Amino acid sequence: MWSKLTDISIFEFEFVHKEAFWLFLIIPILIIWYLYKETHNDKEVNISDLNNFGKDGFSWIRFLKYLNFFVVLFAISSIILALAKPQSPKDVEEYKKKSIEGIDVVLAIDVSGSMLAEDFKPTRLESAKETALNFIDQRPNDRIGLIVYEGEAYTQAPLTTDHQLLHDLFEQIESGKVQPGTAIGEGLITAINRLRDSDAKSKVVILLTDGVNNSGDIDPLTAAQIAKEFGIRVYTIGVGKNGMAPISVQTIFGKQTQYMEVEIDEELLNQIASLTDGKYYRARNEKELNYIYDEIDKLEKSKVKVLEFKIDPPEKYYGLLFLGILLFLIYYLIQNTVLKSIH
């Protein structure tokens, strides 16, 4: 029986507004005021009566008067505890868990040969890797996966919260591991397959490319339609400066710098993003690429915050508030019946 009572102890609760405890200073002030009032303002009426002669008389009126004062103190204490908003630690942990597990993100990065262009320093690919890692570091609580694609697509890292593992796997990204080309549809559908069974509040693909879709069996817009059906939002990023971009090419005379035309299918990337309620971005340098990732970070945090407002941790203050109101009613009832003063 005692163990059951201790199970509901207020000391097992966490309080949201601990500053409300300062209001407990009212209690000693009221006690001091009451004692002063009782010792200095008592009015006695002397009545000739021998019934209580030789013994201390017990006064129910005085007892109820003191009791009613303590009822007020308990009522005030209950209201203060209610204002502090107690919550069960178990419920709070569950709420935090729901808040943390808000977003699943898959990065789909083009690693085709053109990503070795040097209009980004040292190359587009290295700049994309570094910027993506900065993005990951800003989202320590999200599950993040990594897809890389050229003429084919493959999973470099499944969805994980082990961001150190992601750092290690990013270091291993290279161009030329599979057949050449740019299979945007393959990259997107592989990312979708990593997210399709996710129960996260927000599912996101960030697809980065510097070219046009010229490989693979999956049409990018068909993949985008599938993403839409699974509630997956796709942000697309086109990387590369305008005009011509330098690239180092191995020749019989050693490495030489040649220039290649920057060709990005912006219309396609816009359509993919629009279909999935995402957004298309163009990065012409490292600064713009960093800005894009920062903006996506803010957009996703704001979207999930709206969703989180629908999940409120269970409130435990209702009982205390009801008890405080009930005690005030009892005080009022006693004060205006048994203890009613006649002036």
Secondary structure, DSSP 8 states (H G I E B T S, - for coil): -HHHHHTT-GGGSEES-GGGGGGGGHHHHHHHHHHHHHHHS---------TTTTS----HHHHHHHHHHHHHHHHHHHHHHHHT-EE-HHHHHHHHHHHHTTEEEEEEEE-SGGGG-SSSSS-HHHHHHHHHHHHHHT-TTSEEEEEEESSSEEEEEEEES-HHHHHHHHHT--S-SS-SS--HHHHHHHHHHHHTT---SEEEEEEEESS---SSSS-HHHHHHHHHHTTEEEEEEEE--SSEEEEEEEETTEEEEEEEE----HHHHHHHHHHTT-EEEEESSHHHHHHHHHHHHHHHHHHHHHHHTT-------HHHHHHHHHHHHHHHHHHTTTT----
